[in-house]
Amino acid sequence: MMTDPIADLLTRIRNGIHVERPYVDMPSSQMKIRVVEALAREGYVWDHEVVEEEGAPVATLRVNLKYGPNGEKVITHIERVSSPGRRIYVGVADMKEVRQGLGISVLSTSKGVLSNREARKAGVGGELLCQIW
């Protein structure tokens, strides 16, 4: 059993980008899918797909990683902020810019998993899952 599936997702993305893979595969969950959708909306990954294989106990989530026109990495840093042992919550007034607007935070809010820009626009706070730039 995995204790922190979000950290596993971020580590797989970080490792995939480090070795310049076109995509990474991992066991699927609804929370992982929502985080990847937030990354896709902000332009950090191309897209994702859920692959159902016969005989597999869990579906596979495939995240297509994004690189620049000359192969430069779109994601240069990705880190987990809140963890199962130490949850970090922020209100809409306490949300800070990541790298002066060059990066994003991903939050789990009452309106779903949103980037800090989307959460500020919606006027909601929540659990600060990760930061990316």
C-alpha positions in Angstrom: 0.0 0.0 0.0 1.3 3.4 -0.9 1.1 6.1 1.8 1.5 9.2 -0.5 0.2 8.7 -4.1 0.7 12.4 -4.9 4.4 12.3 -4.0 4.7 9.1 -6.2 3.1 11.0 -9.1 5.4 14.0 -8.7 8.5 11.7 -8.4 7.6 9.8 -11.5 7.1 13.0 -13.5 10.4 14.4 -12.1 12.3 11.3 -13.0 10.7 11.1 -16.4 11.6 14.6 -17.3 15.2 14.1 -15.9 15.8 11.2 -18.5 13.7 13.0 -21.2 10.9 10.4 -21.5 8.0 11.2 -23.8 5.5 9.9 -21.1 5.4 8.2 -17.7 3.1 5.4 -16.5 1.7 4.9 -13.0 -1.2 3.3 -11.2 -4.3 5.5 -11.7 -6.4 7.2 -9.1 -9.0 10.0 -9.2 -6.7 12.4 -7.3 -3.8 11.8 -9.6 -6.0 12.4 -12.6 -7.2 15.7 -11.2 -3.7 16.9 -10.4 -2.5 16.0 -14.0 -5.5 17.8 -15.4 -4.5 21.0 -13.5 -1.0 20.6 -14.8 -2.3 20.3 -18.4 -4.6 23.3 -18.0 -1.6 25.4 -16.9 0.6 24.1 -19.8 3.1 21.9 -17.9 2.1 18.6 -19.5 0.5 17.8 -22.8 -2.3 15.5 -21.7 -3.0 12.2 -20.0 -4.9 9.0 -20.7 -6.1 6.1 -18.6 -5.2 2.7 -20.1 -7.3 -0.3 -19.0 -5.4 -3.6 -19.4 -7.0 -7.0 -19.0 -5.9 -8.8 -15.9 -4.4 -5.7 -14.3 -5.8 -4.9 -10.9 -5.6 -1.1 -11.4 -5.9 1.0 -14.5 -2.7 2.8 -15.7 -2.4 6.5 -15.9 -0.1 7.7 -18.8 1.1 11.3 -18.5 2.5 12.8 -21.8 5.3 15.1 -20.7 5.9 18.4 -22.4 9.2 19.8 -23.7 10.1 23.0 -25.6 10.8 23.2 -29.3 14.5 22.6 -28.8 14.0 19.9 -26.2 14.2 22.2 -23.2 12.3 21.1 -20.1 9.1 22.9 -19.3 9.1 21.6 -15.7 12.4 22.5 -14.1 11.3 22.0 -10.5 8.4 20.1 -8.9 8.0 19.5 -5.2 5.4 18.2 -2.7 4.4 20.8 -0.1 1.7 19.2 2.0 2.2 15.6 3.1 0.2 13.0 4.9 2.1 13.8 8.2 2.0 17.6 7.8 -1.0 19.1 6.0 -0.6 22.7 4.8 -3.7 24.7 4.1 -3.9 28.2 2.7 -6.7 30.7 2.4 -7.4 32.8 -0.6 -5.8 35.8 1.1 -2.7 33.8 2.1 -1.9 32.4 -1.4 1.5 33.6 -2.6 2.8 33.8 -6.1 5.3 31.0 -7.1 8.5 32.4 -8.5 6.8 35.8 -9.0 4.1 34.3 -11.2 6.5 32.1 -13.3 5.3 28.9 -11.5 2.1 27.5 -10.0 0.8 25.8 -6.9 -1.7 23.0 -7.1 -4.4 23.1 -4.4 -7.1 20.6 -3.4 -10.2 22.9 -2.8 -13.9 22.4 -2.3 -14.3 23.1 -6.0 -11.8 20.4 -7.1 -8.1 20.4 -7.7 -7.1 23.8 -9.0 -4.0 25.8 -9.7 -3.3 28.9 -7.5 -4.5 31.2 -10.3 -7.8 29.3 -10.7 -8.3 29.1 -6.9 -7.7 32.8 -6.5 -10.2 33.6 -9.3 -12.8 31.3 -7.8 -12.2 32.8 -4.3 -11.4 29.5 -2.5 -8.5 28.2 -0.5 -7.5 24.6 0.3 -4.7 22.1 0.9 -1.5 23.1 -0.9 -0.4 19.9 -2.7 2.6 20.9 -4.7 4.6 23.7 -6.4 5.9 23.6 -10.0 8.1 25.9 -12.0 
